[in-house]
Amino acid sequence: MSCQHFTKDNFEEKVIKNSLPVMVDFWATWCGPCRMAGAVIDKLAQQYKDKLAVGKVNVDEEQELAQKYGVMSIPTVIFFKAGKELERIVGFPGKDGYEGVIKKLIK
């Protein structure tokens, strides 16, 4: 499985300190657009598994993380590189929207 489950307990290690760029999907089980985005994100995780770390944060279970990163609506995907937020996409832009950012990050 390429998509990881990020929590407040492992976020520092798996996202902030990761040597790869990281794509973090903030989502919830009750969110329809999140489920659509999730299927695409799972495929992207497989496609870029050696160049990009991909994980999900369930905002219902990890409200503290969602607040810390100012996630006001979902789906929100935040891209990190070298521990810093580089890009944020709110809503579901489709595979092409995510891939455009990924290609910039992994150059």
C-alpha positions as CSV (number, residue, x, y, z in Angstrom):
1,M,0.0,0.0,0.0
2,S,1.5,3.3,-1.1
3,C,-0.9,5.7,0.8
4,Q,0.0,6.1,4.4
5,H,-2.2,7.1,7.3
6,F,-0.8,10.3,8.9
7,T,-1.7,11.2,12.5
8,K,-0.4,13.8,15.0
9,D,1.9,11.1,16.4
10,N,3.7,10.3,13.1
11,F,3.2,13.5,11.1
12,E,6.6,15.0,12.1
13,E,8.5,11.9,11.1
14,K,6.6,10.9,8.0
15,V,5.9,14.3,6.5
16,I,8.1,17.1,8.0
17,K,11.3,15.0,8.1
18,N,10.7,13.0,4.9
19,S,13.5,13.3,2.3
20,L,10.9,12.9,-0.4
21,P,8.2,15.5,-1.3
22,V,5.0,14.6,0.5
23,M,1.4,14.8,-0.7
24,V,-1.1,15.0,2.3
25,D,-4.8,14.5,1.6
26,F,-7.0,15.9,4.4
27,W,-10.4,14.1,4.0
28,A,-13.4,12.6,5.8
29,T,-15.4,9.4,5.2
30,W,-18.7,11.4,4.8
31,C,-17.3,13.7,2.1
32,G,-18.3,12.7,-1.4
33,P,-15.7,14.8,-3.2
34,C,-13.1,13.3,-0.8
35,R,-13.9,9.8,-1.9
36,M,-13.5,10.8,-5.6
37,A,-10.2,12.5,-4.8
38,G,-9.1,9.5,-2.7
39,A,-9.4,7.1,-5.6
40,V,-7.2,9.3,-7.8
41,I,-4.7,10.0,-5.0
42,D,-4.4,6.2,-4.4
43,K,-3.5,5.8,-8.1
44,L,-1.0,8.7,-8.0
45,A,0.6,7.1,-4.9
46,Q,1.3,4.0,-6.9
47,Q,2.4,5.8,-10.0
48,Y,4.9,8.0,-8.1
49,K,5.8,5.6,-5.3
50,D,9.6,6.1,-5.6
51,K,9.5,9.9,-6.0
52,L,6.7,11.0,-3.7
53,A,5.3,10.0,-0.3
54,V,1.5,10.1,-0.2
55,G,-0.7,9.9,2.9
56,K,-4.1,10.8,4.2
57,V,-5.3,12.6,7.3
58,N,-8.8,11.9,8.5
59,V,-10.0,15.3,9.7
60,D,-12.6,13.8,12.1
61,E,-9.9,11.7,13.8
62,E,-7.1,14.3,13.6
63,Q,-8.8,17.7,14.2
64,E,-5.6,19.0,15.8
65,L,-3.6,18.5,12.6
66,A,-6.4,20.0,10.5
67,Q,-6.5,23.1,12.7
68,K,-2.7,23.4,12.7
69,Y,-2.6,23.5,8.9
70,G,-5.7,25.7,8.6
71,V,-7.8,23.2,6.7
72,M,-11.2,24.8,6.6
73,S,-12.8,22.7,3.9
74,I,-12.2,19.3,2.4
75,P,-10.8,17.8,0.4
76,T,-7.6,19.8,0.9
77,V,-4.3,18.5,-0.4
78,I,-1.1,20.0,0.9
79,F,2.2,19.4,-0.7
80,F,5.3,19.5,1.5
81,K,9.0,19.5,0.5
82,A,11.9,19.7,3.0
83,G,9.3,20.1,5.8
84,K,7.7,23.2,4.3
85,E,4.3,23.6,2.7
86,L,4.8,24.4,-1.0
87,E,1.4,24.2,-2.5
88,R,-2.2,23.7,-1.4
89,I,-5.2,22.5,-3.5
90,V,-8.7,23.0,-2.0
91,G,-11.5,21.0,-3.7
92,F,-11.0,18.2,-6.3
93,P,-9.1,19.4,-9.4
94,G,-9.0,15.9,-11.0
95,K,-5.9,13.9,-11.7
96,D,-4.4,16.5,-14.0
97,G,-4.6,19.2,-11.2
98,Y,-2.7,17.0,-8.7
99,E,-0.2,15.8,-11.3
100,G,0.7,19.3,-12.4
101,V,1.9,20.0,-8.8
102,I,3.6,16.6,-8.4
103,K,5.6,17.1,-11.6
104,K,6.9,20.5,-10.3
105,L,7.9,19.0,-6.9
106,I,9.8,15.9,-8.2
107,K,11.9,17.7,-10.9
